């Protein structure tokens, strides 16, 4: 789960390259233990700026899956994580070993830590989290005192509301497969199957659309949304993309939204943008495609700081093909509109789908309608003045 992957930072926020002799200097060990004692207090007080102030300019960190981040990347990811922490109930660190690095101005410290926190996840509900972990830190002596130069996560265990959170094994292969969500028209590659989410065409949209169907893939790094619609008249790719954004703008929980649908190439309009929700910055990247009266929108949403998510998004979008069997203009029985697809239940739905949260909205009609709940706590909003043509 995306949120939980970031949570692991808290239980490993403290890496190393040196592996020399153990330090027997009692005074030095006391200095190091005092550093971690102060870090403990800072975490309990949610003074996360203090933790970042201890990093050296060339700070790097390595996660247990081998991903390496520089200071800017690590701090940006941590900033997003810290916004969901409501209360730190318990937190403690044990210094397991202190070893000299390449000289007396470097020390390698291995620690174990554990804590209990209350966090607010994208479902806007409080959850109890327990975590424990092991990590290795490289500290260097400077004119400003000891600075953290490198941090390595050696493994962690996390529970949310008493349930263990499974982590994908490092380097575990991802089973990319080509899917045809509507069995016609568009196909794309995804790391997992996109499932239909409940959707229906409201009364006022029937003047423009025969039907609209939504599919969603929920991954550990990204949520990908596939929207297919059939119009009574030819649809505009730019209108489809801007309709999605206008729906997001209807949500009062969203701020700092910016986007672009340029440059338009033929029947395609790119969608690139970002927004903030719950203090977390999300990035959305996608493409709207018009095929006469058929319209498609594929959007990937993820936390802005995630490089892995950006790579996944790139592969998804580059895999899109529209050479499938043409889709029918109408799929409904005469005089009736297609019924909503039953909402699929998933044991982990509320957390995995929560990444899009209240901002995961689709907009494709003329007037604002009452939000219609989807499987993943995701409303469809019909944005005011949206244009598909």
C-alpha positions as CSV (number, residue, x, y, z in Angstrom):
1,X,0.0,0.0,0.0
2,X,1.3,3.4,-0.9
3,X,0.6,5.0,2.4
4,X,2.2,2.1,4.3
5,X,5.3,2.2,2.1
6,X,5.8,5.8,3.2
7,X,5.0,4.9,6.8
8,X,8.0,2.6,6.9
9,X,10.2,5.8,6.8
10,X,9.2,6.5,10.4
11,X,10.5,3.2,11.5
12,X,13.7,3.5,9.7
13,X,14.3,7.2,9.8
14,X,17.8,6.9,11.0
15,X,22.6,4.0,6.8
16,X,26.0,3.2,6.4
17,X,28.9,2.4,4.3
18,X,31.7,1.7,6.8
19,X,32.1,-1.5,8.6
20,X,35.3,-1.2,10.7
21,X,36.1,-2.0,14.3
22,X,33.7,-1.5,17.2
23,X,34.1,1.8,19.1
24,X,35.1,1.2,22.7
25,X,35.2,4.9,23.5
26,X,32.6,5.3,26.1
27,X,32.3,9.1,25.6
28,X,31.7,8.7,21.9
29,X,29.0,6.1,22.4
30,X,27.3,8.4,24.9
31,X,27.4,11.2,22.3
32,X,25.6,8.9,19.8
33,X,23.1,7.7,22.3
34,X,22.3,11.3,23.3
35,X,21.7,12.0,19.6
36,X,19.1,9.3,19.3
37,X,17.5,10.3,22.6
38,X,16.9,13.7,21.2
39,X,15.6,12.3,18.0
40,X,13.2,10.2,20.0
41,X,11.8,13.3,21.8
42,X,11.5,15.1,18.5
43,X,9.5,12.3,17.0
44,X,7.2,12.2,20.0
45,X,6.6,15.9,19.7
46,X,6.2,15.6,15.9
47,X,9.2,18.0,15.4
48,X,10.2,16.4,12.1
49,X,12.1,19.5,11.0
50,X,14.6,18.7,13.8
51,X,15.2,15.3,12.2
52,X,15.8,16.8,8.8
53,X,18.1,19.5,10.3
54,X,20.5,16.7,11.2
55,X,21.1,15.5,7.7
56,X,24.2,16.5,5.8
57,X,23.9,18.3,2.5
58,X,24.9,15.1,0.6
59,X,22.6,12.9,2.6
60,X,21.2,9.8,0.9
61,X,19.1,6.9,2.0
62,X,18.4,3.4,0.8
63,X,15.2,1.5,1.4
64,X,15.0,-2.3,1.9
65,X,14.0,-2.8,-1.7
66,X,17.3,-1.2,-2.9
67,X,15.8,2.2,-3.9
68,X,18.3,5.1,-3.2
69,X,17.1,8.7,-2.7
70,X,19.0,11.9,-2.3
71,X,18.2,14.4,0.4
72,X,15.7,16.4,-1.6
73,X,13.8,13.3,-2.7
74,X,13.9,11.7,0.8
75,X,12.7,14.9,2.5
76,X,9.9,15.4,0.0
77,X,8.7,11.9,0.7
78,X,9.0,12.3,4.4
79,X,7.1,15.6,4.4
80,X,4.2,13.9,2.8
81,X,4.3,11.1,5.3
82,X,4.5,13.4,8.3
83,X,1.2,15.2,7.4
84,X,-0.8,12.0,8.1
85,X,0.6,11.6,11.7
86,X,-2.0,12.8,14.2
87,X,-0.3,11.5,17.4
88,X,2.9,9.7,18.3
89,X,1.8,7.6,21.3
90,X,5.1,5.7,21.9
91,X,8.5,5.7,20.2
92,X,11.8,4.3,21.3
93,X,15.2,3.6,19.8
94,X,17.9,1.2,21.0
95,X,21.5,1.7,19.8
96,X,22.6,-1.8,19.0
97,X,26.2,-1.1,17.9
98,X,28.6,1.8,17.2
99,X,31.5,1.2,14.9
100,X,34.2,3.5,13.5
101,X,34.0,4.4,9.8
102,X,36.9,5.1,7.6
103,X,38.4,7.5,10.2
104,X,37.6,9.0,13.6
105,X,35.2,11.5,12.0
106,X,32.8,8.8,10.9
107,X,30.7,6.3,12.9
108,X,28.4,3.6,11.7
109,X,25.4,3.0,14.0
110,X,23.0,0.2,13.9
111,X,19.7,0.7,15.7
112,X,16.3,-0.9,16.3
113,X,13.2,1.1,16.9
114,X,9.5,0.7,17.5
115,X,6.5,2.9,18.0
116,X,2.7,3.3,18.1
117,X,1.1,6.1,16.2
118,X,-2.3,7.4,15.3
119,X,-2.4,8.3,11.6
120,X,-5.1,9.7,9.3
121,X,-5.2,7.8,6.0
122,X,-6.8,8.9,2.8
123,X,-10.2,7.6,3.9
124,X,-10.1,10.6,6.4
125,X,-10.3,8.2,9.3
126,X,-7.9,7.7,12.2
127,X,-6.0,4.4,12.3
128,X,-3.7,2.9,14.9
129,X,-0.3,1.9,13.6
130,X,2.4,-0.2,15.2
131,X,5.8,-0.6,13.6
132,X,9.3,-1.9,14.4
133,X,12.4,-1.9,12.3
134,X,16.2,-2.1,12.1
135,X,18.4,0.4,10.3
136,X,22.0,1.4,9.8
137,X,23.2,5.0,9.9
138,X,26.5,6.7,8.9
139,X,27.2,9.8,10.9
140,X,30.0,12.3,10.1
141,X,31.6,14.9,12.3
142,X,31.3,18.5,11.1
143,X,31.8,22.0,12.4
144,X,28.1,21.9,13.3
145,X,28.4,18.6,15.2
146,X,27.4,15.1,14.0
147,X,25.5,15.0,10.8
148,X,23.6,12.0,9.3
149,X,25.1,11.3,5.9
150,X,23.5,8.0,5.0
151,X,20.6,5.9,6.2
152,X,19.8,2.3,5.3
153,X,16.6,0.5,6.1
154,X,17.4,-3.1,7.1
155,X,13.8,-4.3,7.4
156,X,10.6,-3.3,9.1
157,X,7.3,-4.8,10.3
158,X,4.1,-2.7,10.3
159,X,0.5,-3.3,11.5
160,X,-2.5,-1.1,10.8
161,X,-5.4,-1.5,13.2
162,X,-3.8,-4.8,14.4
163,X,-3.5,-6.3,11.0
164,X,0.0,-7.0,9.5
165,X,0.8,-5.1,6.4
166,X,2.3,-7.3,3.7
167,X,5.3,-5.9,1.9
168,X,6.3,-7.0,-1.6
169,X,9.6,-8.9,-1.5
170,X,12.6,-6.9,-2.9
171,X,13.0,-7.4,-6.6
172,X,9.8,-9.4,-6.8
173,X,8.7,-9.6,-10.5
174,X,5.7,-7.7,-11.5
175,X,3.3,-9.5,-13.7
176,X,2.5,-7.0,-16.4
177,X,-0.4,-8.1,-18.6
178,X,-2.3,-6.5,-21.5
179,X,-5.9,-5.8,-20.6
180,X,-8.9,-4.8,-22.8
181,X,-11.3,-3.4,-20.1
182,X,-14.3,-3.0,-22.4
183,X,-13.5,-6.0,-24.7
184,X,-13.2,-3.5,-27.5
185,X,-11.4,-0.3,-28.6
186,X,-8.6,0.3,-26.1
187,X,-6.1,-2.0,-24.5
188,X,-3.2,-1.3,-22.2
189,X,-0.6,-3.0,-20.0
190,X,-1.0,-2.9,-16.2
191,X,0.7,-4.7,-13.3
192,X,-2.7,-6.1,-12.2
193,X,-6.2,-6.4,-13.4
194,X,-8.4,-3.3,-13.6
195,X,-11.8,-3.9,-12.0
196,X,-15.1,-2.2,-12.9
197,X,-16.3,0.3,-10.4
198,X,-19.9,1.4,-9.9
199,X,-21.0,4.0,-12.4
200,X,-24.1,5.2,-14.1
201,X,-25.2,7.9,-16.5
202,X,-27.3,10.6,-14.6
203,X,-30.5,11.9,-16.1
204,X,-29.0,15.2,-17.3
205,X,-26.1,13.5,-19.0
206,X,-28.3,11.4,-21.3
207,X,-28.5,14.3,-23.7
208,X,-24.8,13.8,-24.4
209,X,-23.9,10.2,-23.5
210,X,-25.2,6.7,-24.1
211,X,-23.1,5.3,-21.3
212,X,-19.9,5.7,-19.4
213,X,-17.9,2.9,-17.7
214,X,-15.1,3.1,-15.2
215,X,-12.3,0.7,-14.4
216,X,-9.6,1.0,-11.8
217,X,-6.3,-0.7,-11.0
218,X,-5.1,-0.3,-7.5
219,X,-1.4,-0.8,-7.0
220,X,1.1,-0.2,-4.3
221,X,2.5,2.8,-6.0
222,X,-0.2,4.1,-8.4
223,X,-3.9,4.0,-9.0
224,X,-4.8,3.9,-12.7
225,X,-8.3,4.9,-13.9
226,X,-9.7,3.9,-17.3
227,X,-12.9,5.7,-18.4
228,X,-14.8,4.8,-21.5
229,X,-17.8,6.8,-22.8
230,X,-20.1,6.7,-25.8
231,X,-21.6,10.0,-26.9
232,X,-24.5,10.9,-29.1
233,X,-22.2,13.1,-31.1
234,X,-18.4,13.1,-31.6
235,X,-16.5,13.7,-28.4
236,X,-13.5,16.1,-27.8
237,X,-10.3,14.7,-26.3
238,X,-9.6,18.0,-24.6
239,X,-13.2,18.2,-23.3
240,X,-12.8,14.8,-21.7
241,X,-9.5,15.7,-20.0
242,X,-10.8,19.0,-18.8
243,X,-14.0,17.4,-17.6
244,X,-12.0,15.1,-15.3
245,X,-10.1,18.1,-13.9
246,X,-13.3,20.2,-13.3
247,X,-14.6,17.3,-11.3
248,X,-11.6,17.4,-9.1
249,X,-12.0,21.2,-8.7
250,X,-15.5,20.6,-7.2
251,X,-13.9,18.9,-4.2
252,X,-13.4,21.4,-1.3
253,X,-10.7,19.1,0.1
254,X,-8.4,19.7,-2.9
255,X,-6.1,22.7,-3.1
256,X,-3.1,23.9,-5.2
257,X,-4.5,22.2,-8.4
258,X,-2.6,23.0,-11.6
259,X,-2.8,21.1,-14.9
260,X,-2.2,21.2,-18.6
261,X,-3.9,19.5,-21.6
262,X,-1.4,20.7,-24.2
263,X,-0.2,20.0,-26.7
264,X,-3.1,18.3,-28.4
265,X,-2.0,15.9,-31.1
266,X,-4.7,14.7,-33.5
267,X,-7.3,12.9,-31.4
268,X,-5.3,12.9,-28.2
269,X,-5.0,15.4,-25.4
270,X,-2.4,14.8,-22.6
271,X,-3.3,15.5,-19.0
272,X,-0.6,16.5,-16.6
273,X,-1.0,18.1,-13.3
274,X,-0.9,18.0,-9.5
275,X,-3.0,18.8,-6.5
276,X,-2.8,18.7,-2.8
277,X,-5.3,16.7,-0.6
278,X,-4.9,16.2,3.1
279,X,-1.5,17.9,3.0
280,X,-0.2,15.3,0.5
281,X,0.8,16.3,-3.1
282,X,-0.5,14.0,-5.8
283,X,0.5,13.9,-9.4
284,X,-1.9,12.9,-12.2
285,X,-0.7,12.0,-15.6
286,X,-2.8,10.6,-18.4
287,X,-4.3,11.0,-21.9
288,X,-7.7,11.5,-23.3
289,X,-8.5,9.9,-26.7
290,X,-11.5,10.6,-29.0
291,X,-12.6,8.1,-31.6
292,X,-15.6,9.8,-33.1
293,X,-18.4,9.2,-30.7
294,X,-16.2,7.0,-28.5
295,X,-14.0,8.6,-25.8
296,X,-11.4,7.2,-23.5
297,X,-9.4,8.6,-20.6
298,X,-6.5,6.8,-18.9
299,X,-5.1,8.6,-15.8
300,X,-2.5,7.5,-13.3
301,X,-2.5,9.1,-9.9
302,X,0.4,8.8,-7.4
303,X,2.3,10.6,-4.7
304,X,4.4,13.2,-6.4
305,X,7.7,12.2,-4.8
306,X,7.6,8.6,-5.9
307,X,10.1,7.8,-8.7
308,X,8.9,4.2,-8.9
309,X,5.4,5.4,-9.5
310,X,6.5,7.7,-12.3
311,X,8.2,4.8,-14.0
312,X,5.1,2.7,-13.7
313,X,3.0,5.5,-15.0
314,X,5.3,5.9,-18.0
315,X,5.0,2.3,-18.9
316,X,1.2,2.3,-18.6
317,X,0.6,5.3,-20.8
318,X,3.2,4.2,-23.4
319,X,1.4,0.8,-23.7
320,X,-2.0,2.2,-24.8
321,X,-3.3,0.9,-28.1
322,X,-6.6,1.8,-29.7
323,X,-6.7,-0.7,-32.6
324,X,-9.2,-3.1,-31.0
325,X,-12.6,-4.0,-32.3
326,X,-14.7,-0.9,-32.5
327,X,-17.0,-0.4,-29.5
328,X,-20.8,-0.2,-30.0
329,X,-22.4,3.2,-29.7
330,X,-25.1,1.8,-27.4
331,X,-24.9,-1.0,-24.9
332,X,-28.2,-0.4,-23.2
333,X,-31.6,-2.0,-23.7
334,X,-34.0,0.3,-25.7
335,X,-35.4,2.8,-23.3
336,X,-33.1,1.9,-20.5
337,X,-29.6,2.9,-19.5
338,X,-26.9,0.5,-18.5
339,X,-27.1,-0.5,-14.9
340,X,-24.2,0.2,-12.6
341,X,-21.6,-2.6,-12.4
342,X,-21.8,-4.2,-8.9
343,X,-19.2,-2.8,-6.6
344,X,-16.4,-5.3,-6.1
345,X,-15.4,-5.9,-2.6
346,X,-11.7,-6.2,-1.6
347,X,-10.3,-6.8,1.9
348,X,-7.8,-4.0,1.4
349,X,-10.0,-1.7,-0.6
350,X,-10.4,1.2,1.8
351,X,-6.6,1.6,2.1
352,X,-5.4,0.7,-1.4
353,X,-8.0,2.7,-3.1
354,X,-7.7,5.5,-0.7
355,X,-4.8,7.1,-2.5
356,X,-7.1,8.8,-4.9
357,X,-9.5,9.5,-2.0
358,X,-12.0,12.3,-2.4
359,X,-10.1,13.8,-5.3
360,X,-10.6,10.8,-7.6
361,X,-13.5,12.3,-9.5
362,X,-14.8,12.0,-13.0
363,X,-16.8,14.8,-14.6
364,X,-18.7,14.6,-17.8
365,X,-22.1,16.4,-17.7
366,X,-23.5,19.9,-17.5
367,X,-24.7,20.2,-13.9
368,X,-23.3,19.2,-10.5
369,X,-25.0,16.1,-9.2
370,X,-25.1,14.5,-5.8
371,X,-21.8,12.5,-5.4
372,X,-22.3,8.8,-6.3
373,X,-20.1,6.6,-4.2
374,X,-17.8,4.2,-5.9
375,X,-16.1,1.1,-4.5
376,X,-13.0,2.9,-3.4
377,X,-14.5,5.7,-1.4
378,X,-14.4,7.6,-4.7
379,X,-17.3,9.8,-5.8
380,X,-18.2,10.6,-9.4
381,X,-18.9,14.3,-9.6
382,X,-20.6,15.8,-12.6
383,X,-18.7,19.0,-13.0
384,X,-20.5,22.2,-13.8
385,X,-20.1,23.6,-17.3
386,X,-18.0,20.5,-18.3
387,X,-17.8,20.1,-22.1
388,X,-17.2,16.9,-24.0
389,X,-17.6,18.3,-27.4
